Amino acid sequence: MKKLFAFFLSILGYTYVIAQNVYPSMKVNWPSFIQQHNLVWEEMPLQWNEGAFTGNGQIGMMVYVSQLDSSIVFHVGRTDVTDHRKAPDKKTSFGVPGTSVLYDFCRLEVGAMLLKPFGKILSGTMEQDIWNAEIKGKFITTAGTIEIKAYVPYHQNVEIIEVVSTEKNGEEKAAYKWRFLPGNPSSPRALVFPNNNESKSYITNPSPQLFIQDQFHIIKQPLLAGGDYATVWTELVSSKEEQSTLYLSIANEVPIANKSEKVAIEAIAGAQKESPNNIKKLHQNWWHQFYQKSFLSIPDARVEAFYWIQLYKMATCSRPDGPAVDLFGPYYKTSQWPGMWWNLNIQLTYFPVYTSNHLALGENMIKIVDDNFEVLLNRFCGPKLGDLCWTLNNYWKQYAYDGNWQAIKEKWLPKAFQIYACYQKMMVNDSLGNIQLLPMESPEYKGFEKYTNSNYNLANLRWLLNTMIQTCEKSGIFKNELKQWNQILEKLVSYPIDKNGLMIGSHQSVDISHRHYSHLLALYPLFQLKPDKKEDSILVDKSVDHWHKIESGKSLAGYSYTGAASLYAALGRGDDANKNLQQFLTGSTGISQFHANTFYTESDGRNPVIETPLSGAASVLEMLLQSWGGKIHVFPALPEEWKDANFSDLKAEGGFFVSASMKNKRLEWIKVKSVTGEDFILKSIYASQLEPVAVSTKNAIKYLGNGEILVHLKKGDSIMLSTGNSISPTLEAVKHNAILVHPFGIKKGKQLIKNQNWQVLDFIR
C-alpha cells in the first residue's frame, strides 16, 4: 500500500512528499509517567549518603535525619562557595599560578538547618517528587507527627521548607525548634588529612559570625583572603501555631565584604512578597517544561527510573548562569576531593546533556573553558595535555549536537590549534620516520606515571587532528595546513597493543587492575577506532574484557562499569552494555558505592563524586541512539530482553532531532528533523525494511545497503520512515508492573549500617 501511494505521488512529480511537518502522536501522561520514578523512603535516611535532594542549579539541600540530635537535617550548599586564597580581588583563585584546589580554592561547607521536634523521632517516610522538584516527609515522634515539604524555586535564591505539626505536650500544642549549624570554614583536605605538610601549615578561615537583624537570622562567614558569604533564614509562622514556613538564602558576594547578608535578605524578602502558590506554579512549570524537551521509555523500570532521576539531578546541579558542576553540585559534604577534577570527572558529568536535548545544562562548561582557557592551557600543556584535549571533546559536542558549525569554527577551532601546538612539543620522529609521543600521563595508571605513546594521548591527538580537518574542510579554510595535518596522521605511531589488546603505552601493558578507561578512549567517546570495523571491534572487545578481569577487577570503580556499558553499546553489544549497567546499579562496584538515592561515593562512602551516575544516564541513551562518523545509529545496542522501547526528540551530532519506536522487537518507525539541512546517514539493522511515509524534501533518500540510508533534508525539514503501513505513529510509555516502580530511596531494612562520613568537625555546634 505504501509503495503504491509513493508511486502515485511520483506521477505527480514528487518523491515521497507527504507532509511538511509530521509528529508522532504523544500518548504520555507526563505527571504519572515521571512520578512513577519518584524516590520513596520506606525508612528514614540517617545520613547524607541516603538523603533526599533538591536544588535549582545554584543552591540546594540534602535532607536526612540525625539520630544524635533527633532532628531533621537540611544540609544546604551553594555551588560557588569556595575559598579564594592568593586572589583577594577575585571570587576564586582558580587559575592563579601556584594555587591548589585542595587548599586555596576548595569548596567550603555552608552548614545545615536542623528542625528539632518537641518529641523524639521514632520513624519516618519520605518521597522525592521529581516531577514537581520537591521533597515530602512525615515523621512520627513521641509527641505526634511532623510533616515537611521542601523545595528550591528555580527562579529564586531561596530554599523553602513548609512544616505542619500535630505534636502536643500533654493537652497543649508543642513547639518544634529551628537551629542552624554553620559549616567548618577550613579546607576539607586539612580536616581529613591533618598530618599532611600542607595541612600543618594551613591557617583556617575566621569563625562565622551569628547575629539577628529584625526577623532575620544571619550567619556571616568571613574569609582570610577577604570578603564573606552568608546564610540568612527566617520563619514565617501561620495563624495556626502548628504550621510555619522557613525561608533560607545563601549569598556569595566574595570578594566584597558585608554585602552577602544584604543580598540574602533581599532574596527572602522578595520571596515573601510573592504568593506561595505563584512561586510553586512558576517553579513547577519550569520543571514540567524541562522534562518534556525529550522522552525515553524502556521495559526495565529500574533503569528507566535511574535515567530520569539523573536528568533531575543534573538540572538541580547545573544552570546556564551558574558555575560549572564540580564533584558535588549544590550537595556538598566534607571530602578529600573538594572541588573540580579534569582527568575524567568534568567530562563524564556532562555526558548526558547532549543526546538528551538539554544543551542548556552544558553552557556553564563552555563558559569555564572560555573564561579560563589560557590558564588551563598553561596548566595542562605538557604531560597532562590529554585531559584538556578530552575536555575540548565535550566543548565540541555542545555545538556539534546543535549543528552550530559557526561556533565550532570561531570558538572551538582556535582552542584546538593551541592544544595542537602543545602536542607538537611532545612529538618526536623515530628512525623509521614515524611520529611518536614523548612520555605523557594516562590517568591514573600507577599514580601519575608517564608513558611513551600513551594510548590516551594518541587517541586525543587523532581526534583533535581529524576534527580540525573536518571543521576546516567544511568551512573552506586553512587549505594549506590540511595536507600537513593529514601527513601527521599518516605518520603518527599506531596504538600500542599486546596479546590483551590496547596497552597503556609502548612499554606498559595493562598489568594491574585499574579503574580508569583512559587507554580505551580511542573507541569511546572519541570514535577514532571504528565499532563497525571488524578488526577495531575485536581489539576493543579484547581490551575491555582484559581490563575488567585482571586481578579479578579488584580496583574497578563505578565508572569502570558505566564506561564498559558505553564501550559495549558503541560496539552494538546491548546485552553486555546492560550487564555492566546492572552491575553498577546493584551498588556493588569494587572500591566504590552506588547509593539508594542514586548518589555515588568512593573511599568507604566518604567521598562523593557526582559524575559517575550521570555518565550512566549517557550509557542508557547510547543503547537507544548514537551519532558518530556522520551517521545516526537508531537502536544500536538494545538488550535482547528489551522488547519495547521508544524515544522522542533526542539529539544527534549535526543538529538533528530523532524519535523512534520499537514494539515487540520490531521497529515501527523513525522520525528525524534537521536543524541545519545537512545530509546524514541513517544506520539501522532494519534499514532495508524502512520506507518513507512522510518526507518534506524531494529526493530525500538513497538506500546504500549494509543497513544504511543516505538522507537529504532541507533546513527545518523532517522525514518519517516506517516498517508498516501506518502514517499515524504513536509514542507511548512502556508499562511497568506496579511492584517495580519507585525502585530508589531507602526500602525496609536497607538503611546503611555504619556512618560513612569523615569523622571530623563538619559543623560548628
Secondary structure, DSSP 8 states (H G I E B T S, - for coil): -HHHHHHHHHHTT-SS---SS---EEE--HHHHHHTT-EEESS---SGGG-EEEE-SSEEEEEEEETTTTEEEEEEEETT-B--TT-TTSS--TT-TT--TTTTS-B---EEEEEE-SS-EEEEEEEEETTTTEEEEEEEETTEEEEEEEE--TTSS-EEEEEEE--EETTEE---EEEEEEB--S-HHHHH-TTSHHHHH-------EEEEETTEEEEEEE-TTS-EEEEEEEEEE-SSTTEEEEEEEEEE-TTSSS-HHHHHHHHHHHHHHS-HHHHHHHHHHHHHHHHTT-EEE-S-HHHHHHHHHHHHHHHHH--TTS----SSTT-----SS-S--TTTHHHHHTHHHHHTT-GGGGHHHHHHHHHHHHHHHHHHSSTTHHHHHHHHHHHHHHHHTTT-HHHIIIIIHHHHHHHHHHHHTTEEE-TTS-EEE-SEE-TTTTTT-EETT-HHHHHHHHHHHHHHHHHHHHHT--HHHHHHHHHHHHHB----EETTEE-SBTTB---S--S--GGGTTTTTT--S-TTSHHHHHHHHHHHHHHHHGGGGTT--HHHHHHHHHHHHHTT-HHHHHHHHHHHHTTEETTEEE-TTS-EEETTTTEE-THHHHHHHHHHHHHHEEEETTEEEES-S--TT---EEEEEEEETTTEEEEEEEETTEEEEEEEEESS---EEEE-TTGGG-EEEEESSTT-EEEEETTEEEE---TT-EEEEESSS-SS-EEE-----GGGS---S--TT-S-SS--S-SS--B--
